[in-house]
Amino acid sequence: MDYMSPPTFNILNIQIWKVKMSLYLKALGYNVYLATINNAYCLNGKNIEANAKALNALKSTLNDDYLSRVSNIDSTFVACNIITSLGEKDLYFAGSNSDVGSDFSNVCIWSKGITPLR
C-alpha cells in the first residue's frame, strides 16, 4: 500500500498548503482531521491518539523556523492556528500578500472551523 507524505509547509503558497494538509489529515482518518479544527475535540481524552497523529503530521511539514514556534505545543488545533496566523502575518509584513490587510482577526481560519475544503 502506498502512503502519501504530508505536504511541505510553504509560506509563499499557504492556501495551497492548507488544502493539501486538510486532504492528508483526512486520509489519516477523519478523527485526525477533526483534531485540527475543533479545540474541544483535542481536549477530549479519548481523542489523544488522533491529536498526536495530527500534531506529528503538522510538525513534520514545517521548517526549523516554524517548528521552533510550535515545538512546545501539544494541541494540533492551537499549533495550526499559530502556524497559519504567523504564516499570513509573515507574508503581510514581507509585502508579498496585499490581501491579508492589517486586521489579523480573520487570519486563523481553522479556529473558526472554516477549512479550505468547505
C-alpha positions as CSV (number, residue, x, y, z in Angstrom):
1,M,0.0,0.0,0.0
2,D,1.4,3.4,-1.0
3,Y,1.2,6.2,1.6
4,M,1.3,9.8,0.7
5,S,3.6,12.1,2.6
6,P,2.4,15.3,4.2
7,P,2.8,18.5,2.1
8,T,5.8,20.7,2.9
9,F,4.8,23.9,4.6
10,N,5.2,26.7,2.0
11,I,4.7,30.3,3.3
12,L,4.6,31.6,-0.2
13,N,1.6,29.4,-1.0
14,I,-0.1,28.9,2.4
15,Q,-3.6,28.5,0.9
16,I,-2.5,25.5,-1.2
17,W,-0.7,24.0,1.8
18,K,-3.9,24.3,3.8
19,V,-5.8,22.4,1.2
20,K,-3.2,19.7,0.8
21,M,-2.8,19.4,4.6
22,S,-6.5,19.0,5.0
23,L,-6.6,16.2,2.5
24,Y,-3.6,14.5,4.1
25,L,-5.1,14.6,7.6
26,K,-8.4,13.2,6.3
27,A,-6.5,10.4,4.7
28,L,-5.1,9.6,8.1
29,G,-8.6,9.4,9.4
30,Y,-11.4,11.8,9.9
31,N,-10.8,11.9,13.7
32,V,-7.2,13.0,13.0
33,Y,-8.6,15.8,10.8
34,L,-11.1,16.9,13.4
35,A,-8.3,17.4,15.9
36,T,-7.1,20.4,13.7
37,I,-10.5,22.2,13.6
38,N,-12.1,21.6,17.0
39,N,-10.2,22.5,20.1
40,A,-12.8,20.7,22.4
41,Y,-12.2,17.6,20.3
42,C,-8.4,17.8,21.1
43,L,-9.1,18.1,24.8
44,N,-11.3,15.0,25.0
45,G,-9.2,12.2,26.5
46,K,-10.4,9.6,24.0
47,N,-9.0,11.6,21.1
48,I,-5.4,11.8,22.3
49,E,-4.2,9.4,19.6
50,A,-5.9,11.4,16.8
51,N,-4.4,14.6,18.2
52,A,-1.0,13.1,18.4
53,K,-1.1,11.8,14.8
54,A,-2.3,15.2,13.5
55,L,0.3,17.0,15.5
56,N,3.1,14.8,14.2
57,A,1.9,15.3,10.6
58,L,1.7,19.0,11.1
59,K,5.1,19.4,12.7
60,S,6.8,17.2,10.1
61,T,5.8,19.7,7.4
62,L,7.5,22.6,9.0
63,N,10.9,24.1,8.5
64,D,13.1,24.7,11.6
65,D,11.9,28.3,12.0
66,Y,8.2,27.5,12.1
67,L,8.8,24.3,14.0
68,S,10.5,26.2,16.8
69,R,7.4,28.4,17.2
70,V,5.2,25.4,17.9
71,S,7.6,22.8,19.3
72,N,6.2,23.0,22.8
73,I,2.5,23.0,21.7
74,D,0.6,19.8,22.4
75,S,-2.7,20.7,20.7
76,T,-2.9,20.4,17.0
77,F,-5.7,22.9,16.9
78,V,-3.5,25.5,18.6
79,A,-0.5,24.7,16.5
80,C,-2.5,25.1,13.3
81,N,-3.7,28.4,14.3
82,I,-0.3,29.6,15.3
83,I,1.3,28.5,12.1
84,T,-1.4,29.8,9.8
85,S,-1.5,33.2,11.6
86,L,2.2,33.5,11.7
87,G,2.5,32.5,8.0
88,E,0.0,35.0,6.8
89,K,1.4,37.8,9.1
90,D,4.9,37.0,7.7
91,L,3.6,37.4,4.2
92,Y,1.9,40.6,5.0
93,F,4.9,42.1,6.6
94,A,7.1,41.0,3.8
95,G,4.8,42.8,1.4
96,S,4.1,39.8,-0.7
97,N,0.4,39.4,0.1
98,S,-1.7,42.5,-0.1
99,D,-4.9,40.5,0.6
100,V,-4.2,39.9,4.2
101,G,-4.5,43.5,5.3
102,S,-3.7,44.9,8.7
103,D,-6.5,43.2,10.6
104,F,-5.5,39.7,11.5
105,S,-8.7,38.8,13.3
106,N,-9.7,36.6,10.3
107,V,-6.3,35.0,9.7
108,C,-6.8,31.9,11.8
109,I,-9.4,30.4,9.6
110,W,-9.1,26.9,11.2
111,S,-10.0,28.4,14.6
112,K,-13.4,29.4,13.1
113,G,-14.0,25.9,11.8
114,I,-13.5,27.1,8.2
115,T,-11.2,24.9,6.3
116,P,-10.1,25.3,2.7
117,L,-12.4,22.4,1.6
118,R,-15.6,23.7,3.0
